[in-house]
Amino acid sequence: MIDVKRSVSAGIVLIMLGTGLVVNAQPFKVDATYPARHDIIYNAPFYEGFEGIPLGNGDLGGMMWCTPTGLRMQINKSDAFDRSSGESIGEVLRSCAQLEIDFGAPVMNWLYLNDFTGRLSLLDAKASISSHTPFQRTDIHAYVAANQNVWVIECEKSEVGEVLGKASVEVTLERWGSRTFPGWYGGYSRDAGAGLGKATAHTADSVIYLVERFSDTEIAVSCKVIGMPAQAVKNNNRSVSLSTDGFTNGKLYIVIAVASDQDNPNPLSYCLRTLSAIGDQDIQAIRENHADWWSNFWKRSFVHLPDDYIENIYYFKRYLLASSSRGRYPTLFNGGIFTWNHDVRNWVIPHHWNMQQFYWGILPGGDADLLKPYLDAYTRLVPQAEAHAERRGVAGAILWSEGHTYDGVMQFWDRPDMVNNYTPASQIAKFFWDYFQYTRDQRFLQETAYPFMKKSAEFYLQKLTWSESEQKFRLSPTQPYESPETNDLVNSITDLGMIQFLFEKCITASEVLGVDKDKRTQWRYVLDHLWDAPIDFVKGVGEVYRLGYRTDGSIYPDRDDHGSWLAHFSANTSLVFPASVIGLYNVGTREFAAAARIIDHHPDEKNAITPNAIVAARLGKGDHALRIVTNTIRRLQHFPNGLFYNLDHWYLLSVYADSLKNPSLSAQRDYLYDARSRYVNNGGKSGLPAKPFVQCGLEPLGILGAAVNEMLMQSHESVIRIFPAIPDSWKGKEIAFTLHAEGAFRISARLDSTGQIAPVEIVSNVGGECRLVNPWTDKSVVITRADGASVRSDKRPGGVIAFATSKGERYVVKQSNAEVQSPITFKTVVNNSPKQFHEAMLGIPRNF
């Protein structure tokens, strides 16, 4: 079993230790139980897997939902990869098992319900379900232990009257693999036996277990009942059950242990030993350790927004990250460990553009440890990336294809819409640099980040050619992200941005480490001789960024082609994000205006996999950022548990798509419950029903979380900006945050209902100079340490206040002569109801 704490570096431990003060931070205080405001409430049973409650400890997890007589759950693990799937799609992250609990009576059937409440508690990552029928009260609590791969389900029941007698409880563990149905369900395998796996079911005394052997991975799942004798029965080769001898009143525990041979040499032995060591008393200790881990997790950062629903989604995104990104591999964008229908998984393999999006905005939350699985996975794959760069004619460098696997296969690298997209390696390298910026882990920079960045830059160095006529470098052939229209451009805007970012940071890193002086000169020369960004005039709009140039020097695409600046991928805003080349320092420039006009005209109906909400915030356009965030929730938050889908166009499957005035809003979720919604196969014939292929896409959650962070605070331009992109509709209301900034600083700030910024608290985790843009514009400020001692500061251009800090010290920056008031407390108001946001819903209202 993976120790989900072992990958935490020294730099991360420092950050976590620093955050213990969050609940007592100036200029506000926060109740330790604040996340309970954002519990997700079900007032009716949820019978669909996609409606289920997502649980996890970062490595082990899955979905849990109701059946008329109990519960069902799918058990997933972050390393359950099958690398010989029989479907010609490379590796597949498969499910480990499904488990069903049957109470022997319709205890969850709405026909018999007097009352029902389901709850996902974010504070302690626990699912709770309570039902009351004429014959039984049932209370269930479930969680995946934070520090070991054990899933605990606590069941308590009391019979009402004498309807049932000695009804037994049956627990069934089974594994039925399935086809994944990739290729948009038009190119899937017609062999219904593909993906079934080789699972075998067994019993051992009062324990049931499964063993699945994939091509190079072995998974074991074991289960037992604590608190009541249970008889184990083998149903067939893939299904096994435990049955209690009656269960009238009282409590029992169902405990599941899961392991793979990637974290234990003998997974089954480990699972059986783990279960044998757990008794009644151990459950209490597991529960307390689990609650402690999550309590400490929530202390890392804090956000309070005027819009409770958006704030709820923000907290839910952090919850999902902690629940799924603490194992050996990063969270897959296409469902992660939160899939429900056996092995169905859209797109199947990692796609770089999508993978990174769930991790956007992770570092400001203080969750650098949750980025480690992403960094570690790509570090392990450097040899394969070197081989791929050589295949493309460049030695001593690294290159990733857009689609790839975590055993290093560059999937469909030569596909026309991806073959000359060179940005994945540099965008992955950006995460390495950002990790260093937020932690200042010098050893990580020297041993891991800088070598990765340098090899990414080397690909561009060798791929660039010199134009004597222009006295500039050029790159050809190339193309923006997933651009099917052309792959033979010259000097794409996406490469321009990533070269500028990567080479600048390589120079900085080499200076910090005192190495590669000659290389610095080479990188600087390239930066000084890069091509001009493709800016062109659009009638009725003005100048905007385009995608690149044709070989004849003309800008691509044509002036009358609006698709280039209204596209989903938003490649033409890439200089703002993810490249971080244009920001608020560029206000008033032609370049800033060209990016801002694209945001001004961002279509309401295009929200999937586009970073434009982040771009809007980076440009200080808070109203636009909020508009995109709002549209994203309205169109893409399809599921009542808070999960999103990652495409805008599901409304096209609705039978009402042609008759509704605005189907992109009103019919976006029809396919979930309308059996008439079918996906049309490649041949144009009526295809498979849509519902069985429903799963979440995690990209929108990452985009929303990052956008909120950037609206509240920015630090990517080597200065810290407080409240740089607050929407007009939020002004006059309380806004507050504790977030982390580049330079390993933790910032707490509050904008009160009168529009005043309270004193700003800054905690320095490692020391070094802090540069803060004056939150009070041209007003003078004073800076003090926690002990009240004054701190000397310097004024820099652009209203920047700079001052030296010491490791672990707390500083308060306030307006001179401002009256300091007692800090307010953001109190816990436990949520007990579903929430509505236009067409979207968190939770399920009562329907019986």
N, C-alpha and C positions, 0 to 999 in steps of 0.2 A: 504494500500500500504506500502511496506517495505521502510523505510528510509535507503537508501543504504549507508549512512554515519554512522549509529548509532553503528555498530559493531566495529568501530575503537577504539582501546585501547589507553591509554595514551602513551604507548611506541611507537605506530605507529605514533601518532601525532608528537612526537618528531622527528622521522625520516623525516617526510614530511616537517617539519619546517626547518630541517637541509639542505634540498636539494634545497632550494631557491637560493643557490649560484652556482648551477651547471653551468649555462650559463656563469658565470664569473670566473670559476675555472682555476687555474694554474694546469698544464703547457700548457693549451690550452683554447680557448674559443669556444663556440658553438652557432650558430644562434638558436634563440628560435623556429624557424619554421623548424628545421633540419628534423623531420620525414616526411616532404613533399617529400623528396627524394625517399620515399618508397610508394607513392601512387600507387594503382593498377589500371591500365588503360585498359578499354575495348574500342576498336575502331570499334566494331561491336556489335549488340544486342546479349544478352545472354538469350536464351529461356529456358534453363534447370534450374530447381531448384538447382541442385548441382553446377551450374556455378554462382549462385547468389552472391550478396554482403551481407556478414554477418554484422549485426548491433546489438548493445545491450548496456545496461547500467549496466550490472552485474547481473540483476535479470530478466529484460524483454528484449526480442530481437528476432532475427530470420533472415530469408533469404529473399532477395528481388531480383526478376528477371523480365525479359521482357516478354510480350506477343505481338503479332503483333499489337494490338490496345492500348497497355498501359503497365501496370505493374501488377505483382502478388507478394504477400508476405505471408509467413507463420509466424504467431505470436506465440511465445513460452515464457514460464515463468518457472523459476527455481524450483518452488514449485507446479507445476500442476500435482501432483502425483495421480494416480488412483491405489488404493491398493486392488481392487477386479476386475481384468481385464477380468476374464472369460477365460483366456488362460493358467492358471496354471503356471504362471511365476512370481508370486509376484507382486510387485508394478511396474507401468509403468509411466514414465514421458511423458505425452501426450501433443500434441499441443493444443493451446487455440483456434485458428481460422485461417482462411485464408481470405485475403482481396484482391480484384481485383479492379483496376482503369481502366476504359474503356473510352478513349477519343472520341469514336464514329467514328474513322477513323483509317486506318492502319499507325499510326504515328511511330511505331517501326518495321514495316515490311521492311526487307532489300530490297525488290523489289522496294520500293518507296524512299529509302534514298538517299539524296544528301550528308549528313554527319551525323556522330553519334559519341558521346564520352560518356563513362561511367567512373566514378572515385570513388574509395573508398579512401577517404582522411583519413589517419591515424591520422594526427595532430588534427583534431576535430571530428573524428569518424562520418563522414558524407558521404552519398552516393549522387552522382550527376550524372544525366543523361540528355544529350542534344541531341535532334534529329532534323533534318531539312529535310522536305519533300516538294514536290511541293505545298502542301496545308496547311502546318502548321509547325511552329517552336515550339518545346516543351522543356521546361527546368524544371527539377525536382530536388529537394534537400530533402533528408530524413535523420532523425537521431532519436535516442531514447534518450530523455532528461536524462542527467547524474544524476540528483538528484530527479527525480520523474518518475513514471511509465507511461509516456506519449510518444507516438510515433508520430512525426510530419512529414508530407509530404507537402512540398511547391511546388505548381504547377503553372507555368507561361507559357502562350501560346500566340502566335500571328498568326493569319491566313495570309496566303500568297495568294493573289488573292481572288476569290469568289467561290472557289471550294466547301467549306463546308456549308456556310451559318451559321445559329445559331446552331452549333453542341453542344449537351449537353455532360456533363461528368457524368458517372454513377459509383458509388462506391458500391461494393457488399461485404458484410460481411457474412461469412458462417462458419459453423463447421460441417465437416464430419469426424468422427473418423474412425479408421480402425484397422485391425489386425496389430500386431507388426512384425509378421513373425520371431520369434526367432528360435533357433535350426538349424541354417544354412539352413533354408528354406526347410529342409527335414522333420522336425517334427512340422511344424506349424499347427495351428488350421484350419480345413477344413470348419469351420463355418464362412461364409463371413460376418455374422452379428456381430461377436465378435469384441468388441472394438468400436462399433459405438457411444457409449455414449448416453446421454439424453439431448443434447443441445436443447434449445428453442430460437427462434428468435422473436424479438419484435421491435416496433417503439414507440417513444414518441416525439410528435411534430416533430422537424427536427433532431432527434437523432435516430440512429439505435443501437441495442445492442443484445448480446447473453448471455445466462446464461447456464453453463454446471455444472452439479452436479455429481461428481464422488463418489466413495464409502464413502470417508470422506473428500473430498475437493470440494469447490465450487469456480468456476472461472467466472468472468464477464468481457466482452469486449464490449466497447461502442465506437461509432464513430460519428463525426459530421463534417460538412463543414463550414469553416469560410471564409467570403469574398463574398459570393454569396448565394442567397436563394436556398434551395434544398428540394425536396419532398421525404419523406420516404415511402417506399413500402415494404410490407411483401411478399416475393416470395413464401415461404413455411415455414414449421416449423423450418427449419434449415438455412434459407437464407433470408437476408433482404438487401434492397438497398436504396441508396440516389441518386437522379437524379437532376442535376441542370437544370434550365430553360435557356438553351443556355449558351455558354461560348466561346465568340469570341476572345477577347483580354483581357489581364490582369492577375491577380494572385488570387489564392485561396489556402486555407490551409485545409488539411484533418488531423484531430487530433483524435488519438485513445488513450483511457485510459483503463488500464487493472488492475485488482485486484483479489486477492484470499482471502478466509476467514482465511488464515494463517497470513495475515498482516492487515486485516480489518474485523470487525465482520459482516458487511453487504457489500460485494464487489460491488453489483450493485449500491447501494445508493452512495457509494464512487465514482464510475466511473461517474455517472451522475452529481454529485456535481462538480467533477473535470472539466468535460467538460463545464458545465455552467459557470464556473469561468474564462474560457480562452477566451479572445477576441483578436483582432488584436494587441493591444499594449502588451498583455501578451506574445504573440509569440516572440516578440523581446527580452523580458527579459529571456524567456526560452532558446532562442538561445544563448544569451550572457553567461548565467550561465553554459550552456553545454560546450561552447568553453573554458571558464575559467577552468572548472574542468579538461578537457583533456590537456590543456596547462600546468597546474600544475603537472599532472600525468607524462608527458614526461620529466619534469625537474628532476625527481627522479634519473635517471641514463642515461647513454649514452654509445654507442658502435660505433666505426668506424673501419671497417675491410677492407682489400685490396680487398675482393670479395664482390661486391655490392649486388649480388643475395642472398648470404648467410646472409648478413647483413639485407636485406629486409625481409627474413624469420624470422630472430631474432626479428625484430621490430613487425612483424605481430603476432608472438606468444604472445608478451606482450600486443598487442592490443586485442587479443582474451581473454586473462585472465581478463583484465579490463572490457571487454564487457560481461563477463559471470560469474564472481566469486565475486559478491558483494551482493548476496542474502542470503537466509536462508540455502541453500544447496550448496555443492561444484559442480563444473562443471563435468557433466558426461562424461567419456572418450569417449563414443560412440555417439558423435555428439553434446553433450551439448545442448544448445538452438539453435544450427545451423542446425536443421533438416528441411526438405522441403516437404517430401511426407507423409503428414498427420501424422500417429502415427508409421510409420515404423521405427524400431530402432533395429539394430543388437545387439545380446546378452542381451539387455533390462536392466538388473539390474547392479548395480555397481559390478565390479570385482577389488579386491584390487590391484593386480599387475598392472593393467591398469590405475586405478584411480590415483594412486600416480604419474604416469609418467608425466601427464600434469602439475603437480605441482613441479616436479624436476627443480631446478634452479630458483625458484621464488624469493627467498630471496636476492640473490646478486643484483637483479634488483631494490631493495628498495621497493618491493611490498608486504611487510609483511601483510598489511591489506587484500590483496586478498587471503591470506592463511587462514584467519579467518573462512570463511564458512566451509572449510575442518576440521579445528580444532574443531569448535563448533558442527558440526554434529556428530563427533565421541565422543566428550565429552557427548553429550546428550544420546548416545547409550551405555555408560558404564554399566548400569544395565543389558542390554541384553547380553553384552559381558561377564559379570560376570556369568550370567546364563549359557552361552555356555561353559565357563570354568568348571563350576560345572558338566555339562553334560559329560565333558571329564575327570572328576574325580579330579578336582583341585578346592578348595574353596578359596575365598578371592583373586581371580586373574581375569584377563580378557583375552579373546581369541576371535579372529575373524576368521570366515571361509573366504576363498577366495571370494566366491560369497555371497552377503548379500544385504539387503535392508535398506533404511533409516528409516524404522519403526522397525528395529531390528531383522528381520528374517534372520537366518543363512541358506542361500539357499544351497541346495545340499551339505551340510557340510560333509556328509558321502560318497560322490562320490569317487571311488577308486583313481582317479588321484589327489585328493585334501585332503583326509581325515586326513593325518598326516603331512600336511604342517602347521607348527606352527608359521611361521614368520610374518604373516600379522600384529598382534598386536604390535610386536616390531618395525616393519618398520613404522607403523603409529606413534608409540611413538617417533620415530626419528624426525618426523616433529615437535612434541611438543618441544623437546629439541632444535632443530635448530631454532625454532621461538624465544626461550629464548636467544640463542646465538647471534642472529642478533639484538635483541631489548633490551636485558638485563632488561626485565620487571620482576622484582623480585616478584611482586605480582602474575603474571601469573605463574611463576615457582612454587611458594608455593601452590597456590590454585588449579591449573589446571595441569601443566606439570608434576611435580614430583609425585603427586598421580597416574596419568596415567602411567608414566614410572614404578613406583614401583609395580603396579598391573600387568603390563606386565612382569616384571622380576619375580614376584612371581609364575607365571605359570611355568616358567623354573625351578625355585628353587624346586618346588614340583614334577616336572616331571622327573628331573634328578635322576639317581640312581648311587650308588657307586660301582666301580669294585675293589675288594680287590686285585686281581692279578695284575692289572695295576696301582693301586693307583691313579686312575683318575675317573672323572665322565663320565657317558655315557648316551645317549638319544636313546631310542628305544621303539616302532617303529617310524620312521620318514621318510620324503621324501623331496626333493627339490620342487621348484615351479612347479605346474601342471605337475607332472611327472607320466605319465600313465604306464610306464614300471614297476615301483616298488613303493610300499608304506610301505615296511617293512625293510628299511635300519636301520643301527645303525650309529649314529653320522654323520649326513649330514653336508656338508660344509656350507649350508645356515644358519642352526641353530648355528653353531660354530661362524660365523661372527656376527650374531645379538646378541648372548649372550655376546660376547666380547664387542661389542659397548654398549649395554644396561646396563650391569653391571658396566662398567667403568663410564658411564655418571650418573648412579644412585649414585655411590660413590661421584662423583664431586658435584652433586646437593644436596645431603644430607650434605656435608661439607659446601656448600654455605649457606644452610638454618640452619645449626647447629642442625640437627636431626638424629635419627636412627644410633647412633654410633655402636650398636651391629649388625645392619643389614649390615653396611659397612664391618665389619669383615667377615660376612657370604658371601657377594658378592665377596670379595677379595679372600677368600679361594677357591671359585669355579673357579675364573679366574686363579688362580695358579695351578689348577688341571683339566684343560680341556683336551680333546683329541687332538691329532695331526691332522693337516689338511691333507686330503687325496691327497698326491702328488705321481704321478706315471710317469714312463718313456714311451714316445711315440716314436716309431722308426722314425727317420728322423726329429724329432722335438726337443726332449729333455724332461725334466721334466715339467709336467703341472698339474694343479689342476684337481682332479676328483670330483665326487659328494658325496661320502660317503663310508661306509663300509657295507659289508654283515654280517650276524650274525656269520659267521665262521672267520671273521677278514680280509677277502680279500677285496681289493679295488673294488668299483663299479664305472663304468662298466668295462668290460674287456679291456685289452690293445688294442685289435684290433677294439674296438668300438669307432670310432671318434665322434660319435654323442654327447658324453658327453661334449666335449670341443669345438664343433662347433654349439651348439644348439642356438635356438632363445633366450631363456630366459637367457643364459649366467650365469647360477647359479654358475659355477666354477670360475667366476671373482667376485663373490659377496663380497669377503673379501676386494676388492678395493672399489666397489660401488654396493649396497648402504650401506654396513656395515662400510665403512671408517676405516678399520683396517690396510690396507696396503696403503702406499703412498710414496711420494718422500723421506721421511726419511728412507725408507727401501731399497733404491738403493744399489745394490751390494749383497743383501741377496738372499738365495735360494728361499724364498717366493716371493720376487719381480720378480725374473726371471721366476718363474712358471706362474705367472699371465701375464707377458709381452709376453711370447711365445704364449699364447692364442690369444692375440691381434695381434701379428705378422702374425698369420694364419687365422684371421677372414675372412670368405668367403664374397665376394662382394655381393652375392645374398641374404644374411641374414641380414636384417636391421630392421625388425619389432619387436617392443616391447623388443629390446635388449638394455641394457645400455652401450654397449661396446664403443661407441663414447666417453662417459663420462669417462669410465675406461681408455681408451687410453690417454685422457688428464690428468687424475689423475696421470698416470705413466710418464708424461712428453713426451709422444710420439705424438707430434703435427702432424706429417705427417700422422700417422695412424688415428688419430682423424678426420683429414680433409678428408681422403679417405672414412671413414665410413659416415661422414656427406654428402659427395658428392654422394655416392651410395644411401643413404637414399632419397635424393631429386630426383635423377634420377628415382628411382623405386617407390617411395611412394607418391610424390606430384602429385596426379592425377588431381587436380582441378585448374582451372585458377585463382581462387580467393585466392590461397595460402594454401588451406586446403589439408590435406593428407588423404590417407587411411592407415590402420594399419596392413596390411598383404602384404607380398611380392608376393603371388602366383596368383594374378588375371590374369596374362598372360596365365594361363592354360585354361581359358575360351575362349581364342581367337581361331578362326577357323584356324589361321595360326601358332598355337603354335608348331606344329610338322614340319613345313616347314621352319621356320626362323632360321638363324644361332644363334642369341642371343635373343630369344623371351622375356626373363625376363626384357630386356630393351625396345625393340622396340614394343612389344605387350602388355605391362603392362596396357595400358589404352584403349585397344580395346573394352572392355565390356561397356564402357560409351556410345558409339555411334553405335556400331554394334549390331543390333537387333538379330543377330544369336547367340550371346554369351548367353549361358544358364547355370544355375546352375544345376548340376546333383543331383537329390534327392537320399535319402538313398537307394532306391531300384535299383539304377543304370539306371533308365530310364531318358529320356530327361525331364528336369525339367522346372522351371519357368524362364522367361527371366531375365537376371541379372540386367538390368538397373533400374527397379523400386525400387530395394533394395539398391541403391547406397546411402551412407552417409559417412561423414568424420569420421576418428578416430583421436583423439587429441594427442595420445601418442607420435608420432614422433616429433611433434612440441616441446613438453616438453624436449625430449631427445636432440634435436638440440640446444635449448636454453641453457640447462645446460652444454652441451659440449663446446659451445662457451665461456660461463662464466669461465669454468675450464681451457680453453686454455689461457685466458687472466689473470686470477687471481685465487688463491686458498687461503683458510684460514682454512680448516678443520683440519689441524694438529697443531692448536693453534699458528700458525705463518702465516703471510701474505706473499705470494709469488707473485711477479709481473712477468707477461709474462713467465709462467713456461712451456708452451707447444706450442710454435709458430711454425707452419709449415715452412719448408724451402722456399716454394713458396711464402710465405707472407713476408719474410725478404727482406729488401731493399725498403719497402713500408710503408706508414704511417699507424700506428695502435694506437688506443687510446681508453680509456674507463674511465667512472666513474661508479664504482660498489660498492656494500656494502659488508663488511666483518664481520665475527664473531667478537664479542666484540663491536658491534654497531659502527663500523668505516665506513666512506665513503672515498673511495680511487679513486684518479684521476691520471692516468699515461699515458705516451705517449712514443712509440718507433718510432723514426723518420726514415726517408728513408736512413740515413747513418748508421743505426744500433745502434744509441745512445739512451739511456733512459734519458729523460728529468727529471727535478726535479719532485718528487712525492708529491702530495698534500694529506694530511690525515685530515679529519674532524672527531673529536670525539664527538659522539652524547650524550654520558653519562659519559665520563671520563674513568679512568682505564688505565692499562698498555697496550701499543701497542708494539707488537713484529713483526718486519719486517725483512725478509731475505734480506740482503744487495743486492739491484738490480745491483750494480756495483762490485759484487763479493768481492775481497779483498781490494778494494779502500776505503779510509777513507771518511766519510760523515759528514756533519753538518746538524743540525736540528734547525729550527727557528719557532717561532710563527708568526702569521699574522702581529704582530706589529714589527717584526724584532728581537725580543729578542731571544737569544740562549737558547737551551734546552739541558739539560744534558742527555746523553744516556749511556747504558752499552752494552758491547759486550758479547754475549752468544755463546755457541758452535753451530756449523753449520752455522756460518756467520750471526747470528741473532742480530739485533739491537733492544734494548728494551728501552723504555722511557715512563715516566708518562705523562698522558694527563688530561686535564680539560674539563668538560662538555661544549660543544658548541664551543670549541677552534679549530682553523685551524692551521695545521702544514705543513711545507715544508721540505722535506728531499732531499738533493742534494749532489752530489759528491763534496768533498772539492776542492776548487780552480777552480771549473768548471765555465766556462763563462756562465752566465745566459742570454739567449736571449729572446727577446719579444715573447710571446706565439702566436702560429698560431691560426687562426680561421677556424673551420670547417663550411663551408658555406652551405646554402641551395641551392640545385639545384633541382627545382621542377621536378618530373618525369612526363613526358607526353607521354610515350610510353610503350607498353608491353615489358616484359623482357623474354629472353630465357636462359635456363640453360640446355644444352644437350637436353634430351628428355622432360624436364619440362618447363612450361610456367607460368609466372605471367601476367594475363590479356589476352586479345584476340586481335589479329591483325585484321586489316580491311579485310573483305572478300566479299565486294560488290563493 
